[in-house]
Amino acid sequence: MPETSDQERYERSMRRIERWIGVVGVAGTVYAAVAYGWRNGVGFAAGAAFSWFSFRHWKGFVEGLGTTARKRGSLWWIARLALIAILAYVIVKILNVKLVALLAGLLAAAAAAIIEILYQLLFPGE
């Protein structure tokens, strides 16, 4: 089997983490909806979507470090966080979703990273 470069391993790992976020998001949404009602399932799904969105932006930020590519300023980051906060407030207040469901969904990226660590420990050549 040919040796893979660090860049290839990084790219595969990032793709897997994005898929793991989706798996965690779907599984958590189904569990929350069945166990705690559809509103909390929606809250978990929204949190997982915010988590995926945030992961994508942090990944882009990290990949852009050290390049000459156009970089967005801090105003972009503040606006993004403000938008997430406003959407979270609307979801909690208007849809009557428990805040804990939304916060649990926000942990989808962290759970995906842990799953990826375990995956790489079990399959080190991947």
Residue, then its C-alpha position, 0 to 999 in steps of 0.5 A: m500500500p502506498e504511503t499517504s502524505d500528511q496532507e492527504r491524511y488531514e483531508r480524509s480526517m476532515r471529511r470524516i469529521e464532517r460526516w461524523i457530525g452528520v451522524v451524531g446530529v441525526a442520531g441525536t435528533v432522533y433520540a431527542a425527538v423520541a425521548y423528549g418530544w419533537r421540539n427538542g429534536v428540532g433544538f438538537a438538530a439546530g444545535a448540530a447544524f450550528s456546530w457543523f457550520s462553525f466547524r466549517h468556518w474554523k476549518g477554513f480559518v485554520e487552512g487559511l493561516g499562512t496563505t495570501a488568500r483574502k482574509r475576513g476581518s474580526l467583524w465577520w466573526i462577530a457578525r457570525l456569532a451574533l447571527i448564531a445567538i439570535l437564531a438560538y434565541v428565536i429557536v428557544k423562545i419561539l419554538n419553545v425548545k429547551l436550551v439544553a437540547l440546543l446546547a447538546g446539539l452544539l457539542a456534535a463537532a466535539a463528539a465527532a472529533i472524539i469519534e475520529i480520534l477513536y477511529q484513527l486509534l482503531f485504524p491507524g493506516e487510514 
